[in-house]
Amino acid sequence: MKFARWLNSLSNLDQLVILFLFILAGLLAHLTLQQVGKWYTKQQEDNPFAKKMRVSPIAFFAVTIPYTIILYKLLNGYLKIWIGQLFKKDI
């Protein structure tokens, strides 16, 4: 199944769960890249020719996407139940 077809086959609840997980994974990726930057700076403190580490969008998404997949696999069932109860309509 192609990625676009898979996204279209998801329910609104699944898409909401993935969006929430992507935001959470983005936060984790940001924290991870900050720690890598601190580690790199500490390693290069004696080197006068060391370049300052900058995070590109490609690096950010390269870290965020695996975090998203891992979080989705771990928390999908729980988040579906929780969000389903949150938006439950009693009609």
All heavy atoms as an XYZ file, in Angstrom:
756
protein
N       0.853     -1.175      0.000
C       0.000      0.000      0.000
C       0.894      1.231      0.000
O       1.833      1.345      0.777
C      -0.892     -0.019      1.244
C      -1.804      1.169      1.345
S      -2.851      1.182      2.822
C      -4.052     -0.032      2.406
N       0.572      2.163     -0.844
C       1.350      3.388     -0.911
C       1.028      4.272      0.288
O      -0.043      4.176      0.885
C       1.053      4.134     -2.205
C       1.571      3.398     -3.418
C       1.406      4.232     -4.643
C       2.004      3.503     -5.824
N       1.946      4.258     -7.038
N       1.982      5.146      0.618
C       1.851      5.997      1.794
C       0.617      6.900      1.703
O      -0.128      7.032      2.678
C       3.126      6.837      1.954
C       3.118      7.707      3.167
C       3.177      7.151      4.431
C       3.044      9.078      3.044
C       3.180      7.941      5.555
C       3.037      9.879      4.167
C       3.108      9.314      5.427
N       0.385      7.508      0.543
C      -0.763      8.405      0.389
C      -2.082      7.645      0.550
O      -3.019      8.140      1.174
C      -0.710      9.092     -0.967
N      -2.142      6.452      0.014
C      -3.355      5.651      0.138
C      -3.583      5.243      1.599
O      -4.700      5.219      2.083
C      -3.262      4.418     -0.747
C      -4.526      3.583     -0.721
C      -4.471      2.507     -1.720
N      -4.869      3.104     -2.990
C      -4.914      2.446     -4.124
N      -4.557      1.191     -4.173
N      -5.292      3.045     -5.223
N      -2.486      4.931      2.290
C      -2.589      4.579      3.704
C      -3.102      5.764      4.513
O      -3.966      5.603      5.371
C      -1.221      4.136      4.225
C      -1.209      3.865      5.691
C      -1.725      2.787      6.334
C      -0.665      4.706      6.712
N      -1.525      2.896      7.692
C      -0.876      4.074      7.949
C      -0.002      5.928      6.700
C      -0.458      4.611      9.151
C       0.416      6.466      7.897
C       0.178      5.804      9.101
N      -2.588      6.973      4.242
C      -3.069      8.157      4.962
C      -4.544      8.417      4.696
O      -5.283      8.795      5.604
C      -2.247      9.397      4.580
C      -0.901      9.552      5.255
C      -0.194     10.785      4.717
C      -1.032      9.637      6.748
N      -4.988      8.218      3.468
C      -6.397      8.439      3.144
C      -7.297      7.386      3.775
O      -8.478      7.642      3.997
C      -6.604      8.446      1.632
C      -6.120      9.736      1.013
O      -6.060     10.771      1.657
N      -5.746      9.666     -0.254
N      -6.754      6.209      4.060
C      -7.577      5.156      4.649
C      -7.740      5.307      6.162
O      -8.541      4.613      6.769
C      -6.977      3.781      4.341
O      -5.773      3.603      5.050
N      -6.986      6.225      6.777
C      -7.082      6.413      8.222
C      -8.348      7.176      8.594
O      -8.815      8.033      7.852
C      -5.869      7.195      8.736
C      -4.519      6.522      8.610
C      -3.421      7.467      9.046
C      -4.476      5.250      9.413
N      -8.861      6.858      9.754
C     -10.013      7.603     10.259
C      -9.542      8.945     10.809
O      -8.350      9.176     10.985
C     -10.721      6.803     11.355
O      -9.899      6.734     12.506
N     -10.492      9.824     11.087
C     -10.142     11.125     11.657
C      -9.462     10.968     13.008
O      -8.551     11.728     13.350
C     -11.385     12.004     11.798
C     -11.912     12.447     10.462
O     -11.182     12.474      9.481
N     -13.190     12.775     10.413
N      -9.900      9.985     13.769
C      -9.297      9.731     15.068
C      -7.843      9.288     14.918
O      -6.960      9.760     15.647
C     -10.098      8.668     15.818
C      -9.637      8.341     17.231
C      -9.712      9.578     18.113
C     -10.503      7.236     17.802
N      -7.564      8.428     13.938
C      -6.190      8.004     13.689
C      -5.320      9.186     13.277
O      -4.178      9.313     13.716
C      -6.133      6.943     12.596
C      -6.585      5.582     13.072
O      -6.431      5.304     14.271
O      -7.085      4.805     12.242
N      -5.851     10.048     12.435
C      -5.093     11.216     12.008
C      -4.816     12.160     13.166
O      -3.730     12.731     13.262
C      -5.827     11.942     10.881
C      -5.845     11.148      9.603
C      -6.631     11.827      8.502
O      -7.232     12.870      8.696
N      -6.621     11.224      7.328
N      -5.769     12.311     14.069
C      -5.575     13.142     15.254
C      -4.508     12.545     16.164
O      -3.651     13.265     16.696
C      -6.893     13.307     16.008
C      -6.911     14.270     17.173
C      -6.603     15.680     16.702
C      -8.264     14.230     17.860
N      -4.513     11.236     16.315
C      -3.498     10.553     17.133
C      -2.121     10.752     16.526
O      -1.156     11.067     17.226
C      -3.841      9.050     17.285
C      -2.668      8.277     17.848
C      -5.070      8.871     18.146
N      -2.000     10.602     15.224
C      -0.710     10.781     14.559
C      -0.231     12.226     14.686
O       0.959     12.474     14.918
C      -0.784     10.337     13.086
C      -0.919      8.823     13.018
C       0.445     10.777     12.313
C      -1.153      8.284     11.635
N      -1.125     13.190     14.563
C      -0.744     14.595     14.727
C      -0.222     14.854     16.142
O       0.823     15.489     16.324
C      -1.934     15.513     14.433
C      -1.675     17.006     14.618
C      -0.641     17.488     13.611
C      -2.968     17.778     14.478
N      -0.930     14.347     17.150
C      -0.492     14.506     18.533
C       0.879     13.858     18.742
O       1.772     14.452     19.360
C      -1.525     13.889     19.486
C      -1.071     13.835     20.911
C      -1.039     14.983     21.685
C      -0.667     12.638     21.472
C      -0.610     14.939     23.001
C      -0.243     12.581     22.790
C      -0.212     13.735     23.554
N       1.056     12.664     18.206
C       2.331     11.971     18.359
C       3.455     12.680     17.615
O       4.598     12.710     18.076
C       2.212     10.527     17.882
C       1.351      9.618     18.753
C       1.254      8.234     18.139
C       1.894      9.537     20.160
N       3.145     13.273     16.462
C       4.167     14.002     15.712
C       4.606     15.247     16.473
O       5.789     15.585     16.484
C       3.662     14.360     14.317
C       4.760     14.744     13.377
C       5.628     13.782     12.899
C       4.927     16.049     12.982
C       6.659     14.124     12.037
C       5.949     16.402     12.126
C       6.822     15.446     11.649
N       3.668     15.919     17.129
C       4.025     17.082     17.950
C       4.903     16.645     19.121
O       5.928     17.273     19.416
C       2.762     17.822     18.423
C       2.075     18.486     17.232
C       3.088     18.839     19.508
C       0.689     19.025     17.532
N       4.521     15.570     19.782
C       5.312     15.042     20.893
C       6.693     14.591     20.409
O       7.711     14.865     21.054
C       4.573     13.887     21.564
C       5.242     13.259     22.777
C       5.385     14.278     23.896
C       4.438     12.067     23.250
N       6.747     13.923     19.276
C       8.026     13.476     18.724
C       8.890     14.664     18.315
O      10.120     14.619     18.455
C       7.794     12.561     17.524
N       8.275     15.738     17.831
C       9.023     16.948     17.496
C       9.680     17.553     18.726
O      10.824     18.013     18.675
N       8.955     17.552     19.826
C       9.523     18.042     21.086
C      10.700     17.169     21.528
O      11.755     17.679     21.912
C       8.450     18.080     22.170
C       8.914     18.485     23.564
C       9.387     19.929     23.570
C       7.800     18.296     24.567
N      10.518     15.853     21.466
C      11.600     14.942     21.833
C      12.808     15.100     20.901
O      13.958     15.062     21.356
C      11.108     13.502     21.814
C      10.148     13.099     22.926
C       9.615     11.693     22.682
C      10.815     13.187     24.274
N      12.564     15.290     19.617
C      13.663     15.472     18.662
C      14.405     16.769     18.946
O      15.641     16.817     18.886
C      13.121     15.475     17.235
N      13.667     17.814     19.268
C      14.295     19.097     19.598
C      15.200     18.948     20.826
O      16.346     19.421     20.822
C      13.211     20.151     19.841
C      13.744     21.478     20.254
N      14.412     22.308     19.378
C      13.716     22.117     21.441
C      14.776     23.405     20.015
N      14.358     23.311     21.275
N      14.700     18.283     21.850
C      15.502     18.063     23.056
C      16.723     17.192     22.765
O      17.818     17.445     23.272
C      14.642     17.432     24.151
C      13.521     18.301     24.710
C      12.653     17.501     25.666
C      14.076     19.536     25.381
N      16.540     16.165     21.940
C      17.649     15.287     21.574
C      18.728     16.059     20.829
O      19.923     15.931     21.135
C      17.153     14.123     20.703
O      16.176     13.384     21.437
C      18.291     13.215     20.281
N      18.319     16.868     19.861
C      19.298     17.619     19.079
C      19.995     18.688     19.923
O      21.168     18.990     19.686
C      18.629     18.219     17.845
C      18.193     17.182     16.815
C      17.352     17.819     15.724
C      19.387     16.465     16.219
N      19.305     19.254     20.897
C      19.955     20.190     21.816
C      21.036     19.477     22.622
O      22.132     20.015     22.810
C      18.942     20.808     22.779
C      18.185     21.964     22.231
C      17.292     22.580     23.297
O      16.937     21.954     24.286
N      16.935     23.833     23.080
N      20.730     18.289     23.104
C      21.712     17.531     23.883
C      22.903     17.116     23.016
O      24.046     17.143     23.480
C      21.061     16.302     24.520
C      20.090     16.633     25.618
C      20.733     17.429     26.736
O      21.843     17.153     27.163
N      20.042     18.451     27.194
N      22.655     16.735     21.779
C      23.751     16.396     20.865
C      24.622     17.627     20.625
O      25.853     17.536     20.586
C      23.206     15.814     19.541
C      24.292     15.727     18.482
C      22.585     14.457     19.779
N      23.993     18.784     20.480
C      24.747     20.028     20.302
C      25.609     20.355     21.509
O      26.767     20.777     21.374
N      25.059     20.171     22.702
C      25.843     20.400     23.920
C      27.009     19.419     24.008
O      28.126     19.797     24.382
C      24.956     20.270     25.154
C      24.016     21.425     25.339
C      23.164     21.216     26.580
C      22.131     22.321     26.709
N      21.274     22.108     27.879
N      26.772     18.157     23.681
C      27.823     17.164     23.699
C      28.919     17.514     22.696
O      30.112     17.439     23.005
C      27.239     15.785     23.397
C      28.288     14.724     23.266
C      28.927     14.068     24.271
C      28.835     14.224     22.047
N      29.838     13.177     23.756
C      29.794     13.260     22.389
C      28.585     14.494     20.706
C      30.518     12.570     21.422
C      29.313     13.804     19.756
C      30.257     12.858     20.118
N      28.528     17.923     21.484
C      29.496     18.289     20.448
C      30.324     19.491     20.891
O      31.547     19.510     20.719
C      28.765     18.586     19.138
C      29.671     19.076     18.041
C      30.477     18.188     17.345
C      29.723     20.423     17.696
C      31.323     18.627     16.337
C      30.563     20.875     16.696
C      31.358     19.972     16.021
O      32.196     20.407     15.035
N      29.684     20.485     21.466
C      30.400     21.666     21.943
C      31.393     21.289     23.041
O      32.515     21.794     23.061
C      29.403     22.717     22.464
O      28.484     23.040     21.420
C      30.103     23.973     22.914
N      30.996     20.418     23.930
C      31.889     19.975     25.003
C      33.083     19.219     24.435
O      34.214     19.375     24.907
C      31.117     19.091     25.981
C      31.927     18.667     27.171
C      31.092     17.841     28.124
C      31.957     17.383     29.291
N      31.223     16.516     30.197
N      32.838     18.388     23.411
C      33.926     17.627     22.802
C      34.909     18.518     22.049
O      36.088     18.212     21.960
C      33.363     16.571     21.849
C      32.552     15.496     22.514
C      33.380     14.666     23.478
O      34.515     14.319     23.192
N      32.816     14.365     24.621
N      34.424     19.626     21.498
C      35.244     20.492     20.656
C      35.726     21.757     21.368
O      36.197     22.674     20.711
C      34.455     20.895     19.408
C      34.062     19.752     18.524
C      35.258     19.056     17.905
O      36.266     19.676     17.590
N      35.145     17.752     17.744
N      35.645     21.816     22.671
C      35.966     23.057     23.378
C      37.424     23.467     23.227
O      37.745     24.649     23.280
C      35.591     22.953     24.848
C      36.377     21.929     25.614
C      35.862     21.751     27.026
O      34.740     22.171     27.326
O      36.615     21.190     27.820
N      38.332     22.528     23.025
C      39.751     22.855     22.862
C      40.130     23.122     21.412
O      41.243     23.570     21.150
C      40.617     21.708     23.392
C      40.460     21.535     24.897
O      40.082     22.519     25.559
O      40.704     20.422     25.393
N      39.250     22.865     20.504
C      39.551     23.016     19.085
C      39.132     24.411     18.607
O      37.939     24.698     18.507
C      38.817     21.936     18.285
C      39.177     21.938     16.827
O      39.929     22.785     16.353
N      38.627     20.972     16.113
N      40.083     25.279     18.275
C      39.710     26.627     17.836
C      39.086     26.653     16.439
O      38.484     27.643     16.045
C      41.041     27.392     17.858
C      42.085     26.346     17.704
C      41.530     25.108     18.337
N      39.224     25.562     15.693
C      38.700     25.519     14.327
C      37.373     24.758     14.224
O      36.889     24.506     13.124
C      39.727     24.879     13.388
C      41.032     25.614     13.377
C      42.141     25.065     14.001
C      41.149     26.848     12.774
C      43.345     25.737     14.018
C      42.338     27.534     12.780
C      43.450     26.982     13.406
N      36.803     24.396     15.344
C      35.555     23.631     15.330
C      34.407     24.508     14.841
O      34.305     25.683     15.181
C      35.243     23.119     16.728
N      33.565     23.906     14.040
C      32.401     24.622     13.533
C      31.273     24.539     14.545
O      31.153     23.560     15.283
C      31.937     24.022     12.209
C      32.905     24.237     11.092
C      32.342     23.716      9.792
C      33.306     23.975      8.657
N      32.775     23.514      7.387
N      30.447     25.562     14.543
C      29.273     25.552     15.412
C      28.243     24.613     14.799
O      27.979     24.653     13.603
C      28.709     26.969     15.527
C      27.511     27.070     16.427
C      27.115     28.522     16.590
C      25.769     28.679     17.225
N      25.687     28.380     18.611
N      27.677     23.763     15.621
C      26.689     22.804     15.133
C      25.353     23.506     14.933
O      24.840     24.146     15.838
C      26.526     21.661     16.114
C      25.597     20.598     15.636
S      25.473     19.279     16.823
C      23.875     18.656     16.421
N      24.808     23.354     13.743
C      23.493     23.909     13.435
C      22.591     22.770     13.006
O      23.014     21.848     12.316
C      23.598     24.935     12.315
C      24.445     26.134     12.724
C      24.507     27.168     11.638
N      23.174     27.714     11.442
C      22.773     28.266     10.308
N      23.576     28.349      9.277
N      21.549     28.745     10.203
N      21.338     22.849     13.388
C      20.378     21.797     13.061
C      19.568     22.231     11.846
O      18.902     23.270     11.870
C      19.445     21.515     14.259
C      18.416     20.475     13.888
C      20.249     21.083     15.466
N      19.613     21.425     10.805
C      18.840     21.708      9.601
C      17.473     21.051      9.717
O      17.278     20.133     10.525
C      19.575     21.184      8.370
O      19.575     19.779      8.379
N      16.517     21.497      8.922
C      15.200     20.849      8.942
C      15.261     19.364      8.578
O      14.501     18.563      9.104
C      14.391     21.630      7.907
C      15.045     22.957      7.834
C      16.503     22.700      8.088
N      16.193     19.004      7.705
C      16.312     17.593      7.325
C      16.744     16.766      8.527
O      16.198     15.687      8.772
C      17.299     17.435      6.151
C      16.701     18.082      4.897
C      17.628     15.976      5.902
C      17.640     18.152      3.725
N      17.700     17.273      9.295
C      18.139     16.556     10.497
C      17.007     16.477     11.524
O      16.820     15.443     12.179
C      19.352     17.251     11.109
N      16.252     17.561     11.651
C      15.136     17.574     12.597
C      14.109     16.503     12.234
O      13.690     15.717     13.080
C      14.480     18.954     12.624
C      13.275     19.036     13.509
C      13.404     19.082     14.884
C      12.000     19.052     12.966
C      12.297     19.142     15.712
C      10.888     19.113     13.775
C      11.037     19.163     15.153
N      13.710     16.447     10.974
C      12.726     15.449     10.561
C      13.305     14.040     10.542
O      12.574     13.071     10.759
C      12.117     15.807      9.204
C      11.142     16.935      9.291
C      11.425     18.161      8.723
C       9.958     16.792      9.969
C      10.533     19.214      8.822
C       9.048     17.839     10.085
C       9.353     19.050      9.503
N      14.616     13.915     10.306
C      15.248     12.598     10.349
C      15.204     12.010     11.758
O      15.186     10.795     11.923
C      16.691     12.686      9.861
N      15.187     12.862     12.767
C      15.075     12.389     14.146
C      13.609     12.275     14.553
O      13.220     11.357     15.275
C      15.843     13.335     15.101
C      15.643     12.947     16.547
C      17.317     13.347     14.757
N      12.763     13.182     14.074
C      11.354     13.209     14.468
C      10.573     12.011     13.935
O       9.757     11.438     14.662
C      10.691     14.514     13.989
O      11.404     15.615     14.531
C       9.246     14.597     14.424
N      10.803     11.626     12.711
C      10.007     10.558     12.102
C      10.194      9.215     12.824
O       9.194      8.554     13.129
C      10.285     10.476     10.587
C       9.676     11.715      9.923
C       9.714      9.203      9.986
C      10.015     11.887      8.474
N      11.410      8.792     13.149
C      11.512      7.545     13.927
C      10.864      7.643     15.303
O      10.239      6.681     15.764
C      13.024      7.314     14.049
C      13.604      8.042     12.904
C      12.730      9.220     12.675
N      11.002      8.805     15.962
C      10.316      8.990     17.241
C       8.800      8.836     17.064
O       8.128      8.234     17.890
C      10.603     10.368     17.830
C      11.836     10.462     18.688
C      12.626     11.598     18.650
C      12.212      9.449     19.562
C      13.749     11.718     19.440
C      13.328      9.557     20.349
C      14.096     10.700     20.286
O      15.208     10.800     21.079
N       8.249      9.393     16.005
C       6.818      9.305     15.756
C       6.382      7.854     15.558
O       5.374      7.417     16.107
C       6.424     10.132     14.514
O       6.863     11.473     14.692
C       4.930     10.117     14.282
N       7.145      7.115     14.776
C       6.802      5.717     14.523
C       6.845      4.904     15.814
O       5.930      4.115     16.097
C       7.744      5.123     13.457
C       7.491      5.799     12.106
C       7.570      3.620     13.338
C       8.523      5.507     11.053
N       7.879      5.113     16.607
C       8.003      4.374     17.865
C       6.857      4.713     18.806
O       6.234      3.830     19.400
C       9.367      4.653     18.517
C      10.483      4.028     17.673
C       9.412      4.133     19.943
C      11.872      4.480     18.046
N       6.555      6.003     18.953
C       5.466      6.415     19.835
C       4.122      5.893     19.336
O       3.271      5.488     20.130
C       5.426      7.938     19.959
C       6.552      8.569     20.780
C       6.500     10.078     20.651
C       6.457      8.151     22.226
N       3.914      5.898     18.016
C       2.661      5.399     17.454
C       2.492      3.911     17.756
O       1.414      3.469     18.145
C       2.614      5.654     15.949
C       1.329      5.216     15.305
C       0.171      5.972     15.454
C       1.258      4.051     14.559
C      -1.024      5.580     14.872
C       0.066      3.650     13.976
C      -1.063      4.416     14.132
O      -2.238      4.016     13.562
N       3.565      3.152     17.585
C       3.491      1.716     17.858
C       3.236      1.442     19.341
O       2.516      0.519     19.688
C       4.784      1.021     17.433
C       5.055      1.066     15.959
C       4.172      0.105     15.224
C       4.572      0.096     13.759
N       3.745     -0.783     12.985
N       3.833      2.248     20.216
C       3.698      2.021     21.654
C       2.360      2.490     22.222
O       1.776      1.838     23.080
C       4.827      2.733     22.410
C       6.222      2.148     22.259
C       7.241      3.043     22.952
C       6.278      0.750     22.824
N       1.875      3.640     21.754
C       0.741      4.291     22.411
C      -0.547      4.334     21.601
O      -1.528      4.918     22.063
C       1.126      5.739     22.771
C       2.355      5.906     23.663
C       2.684      7.377     23.809
C       2.129      5.272     25.008
N      -0.588      3.745     20.420
C      -1.747      3.882     19.546
C      -3.048      3.433     20.206
O      -4.042      4.150     20.185
C      -1.516      3.108     18.251
C      -2.653      3.275     17.277
O      -3.282      4.321     17.232
N      -2.915      2.249     16.514
N      -3.063      2.267     20.801
C      -4.292      1.744     21.405
C      -4.790      2.616     22.545
O      -5.982      2.918     22.636
N      -3.888      3.029     23.409
C      -4.276      3.856     24.550
C      -4.803      5.220     24.106
O      -5.789      5.721     24.646
C      -3.102      4.046     25.505
C      -2.620      2.765     26.115
C      -1.369      2.269     25.805
C      -3.416      2.035     26.990
C      -0.909      1.093     26.353
C      -2.976      0.850     27.546
C      -1.716      0.385     27.223
O      -1.275     -0.779     27.761
N      -4.131      5.835     23.135
C      -4.571      7.151     22.681
C      -5.907      7.084     21.959
O      -6.720      7.993     22.076
C      -3.507      7.780     21.778
C      -2.261      8.275     22.503
C      -1.213      8.719     21.507
C      -2.610      9.406     23.441
N      -6.139      6.014     21.200
C      -7.436      5.869     20.526
C      -8.568      5.783     21.541
O      -9.610      6.418     21.376
C      -7.443      4.611     19.651
C      -6.919      4.801     18.290
C      -7.103      3.501     17.532
C      -6.971      3.707     16.069
N      -7.153      2.471     15.325
N      -8.359      5.011     22.591
C      -9.387      4.880     23.626
C      -9.611      6.216     24.328
O     -10.742      6.664     24.511
C      -8.988      3.784     24.639
C      -9.022      2.417     23.960
C      -9.888      3.804     25.854
C      -8.380      1.316     24.786
N      -8.519      6.879     24.712
C      -8.611      8.148     25.445
C      -9.268      9.243     24.603
O     -10.178      9.927     25.060
C      -7.218      8.581     25.889
C      -7.220      9.851     26.670
C      -7.673     10.030     27.931
C      -6.768     11.122     26.217
N      -7.523     11.342     28.298
C      -6.964     12.034     27.266
C      -6.210     11.581     25.025
C      -6.632     13.370     27.160
C      -5.870     12.914     24.933
C      -6.081     13.787     25.979
N      -8.835      9.389     23.348
C      -9.416     10.419     22.485
C     -10.841     10.052     22.109
O     -11.703     10.919     22.006
C      -8.533     10.648     21.241
C      -7.212     11.294     21.675
C      -9.234     11.531     20.224
C      -6.197     11.430     20.573
N     -11.116      8.763     21.924
C     -12.489      8.332     21.634
C     -13.439      8.665     22.769
O     -14.567      9.096     22.540
N     -13.000      8.501     24.002
C     -13.833      8.866     25.144
C     -13.959     10.377     25.289
O     -14.983     10.877     25.711
C     -13.259      8.268     26.426
C     -13.399      6.781     26.508
C     -12.731      6.202     27.739
O     -12.037      6.889     28.459
N     -12.952      4.919     27.974
N     -12.903     11.097     24.918
C     -12.913     12.551     25.016
C     -13.953     13.173     24.068
O     -14.657     14.105     24.438
C     -11.531     13.103     24.718
C     -11.299     14.594     24.923
C     -11.431     14.939     26.395
C      -9.920     14.983     24.414
N     -14.049     12.644     22.853
C     -14.957     13.185     21.865
C     -16.234     12.375     21.713
O     -16.951     12.485     20.725
C     -14.256     13.287     20.499
C     -13.138     14.291     20.501
C     -11.823     13.884     20.405
C     -13.417     15.634     20.608
C     -10.799     14.805     20.390
C     -12.392     16.564     20.609
C     -11.090     16.153     20.508
N     -16.540     11.543     22.681
C     -17.732     10.705     22.649
C     -18.970     11.579     22.739
O     -19.076     12.449     23.592
C     -17.690      9.731     23.818
C     -18.728      8.689     23.795
C     -18.504      7.795     24.997
C     -19.342      6.562     24.904
N     -19.128      5.706     26.072
N     -19.911     11.324     21.862
C     -21.170     12.090     21.865
C     -22.283     11.226     22.428
O     -22.490     10.102     22.014
C     -21.534     12.525     20.443
C     -20.575     13.524     19.863
C     -21.034     13.972     18.501
C     -20.072     14.973     17.937
N     -20.460     15.445     16.620
N     -23.001     11.761     23.383
C     -24.150     11.063     23.967
C     -25.419     11.623     23.351
O     -26.008     12.582     23.831
C     -24.176     11.262     25.486
C     -22.988     10.605     26.170
O     -22.581      9.525     25.697
O     -22.494     11.160     27.161
N     -25.837     11.001     22.258
C     -27.041     11.468     21.556
C     -28.125     10.425     21.685
O     -27.964      9.289     21.634
C     -26.754     11.774     20.072
C     -25.748     12.905     19.983
C     -28.014     12.111     19.343
C     -25.329     13.251     18.580
